[in-house]
Amino acid sequence: MLTVFLATFAIFVLVVLGMSLGYIVKRKTLQGSCGGISSLGMEKVCDCPEPCDARKKRIAREAQRQHNRIL
């Protein structure tokens, strides 16, 4: 059982090292292969016509932070 765990862990470490090496060499960020939400024709994550109350509160808090920000 321990050998399976160690082998799996080693494979994950190799994958992470390979991805980081690709980033270091190409200086290109990781990105999805499908193009994300914009490929679905959606302009934002929440495609509701009216945002929910929790989202309205978050938007208001962010606007307040931007307003109170010191340059």
Beta strands, then each sheet from edge to edge (+ up, - down):
end
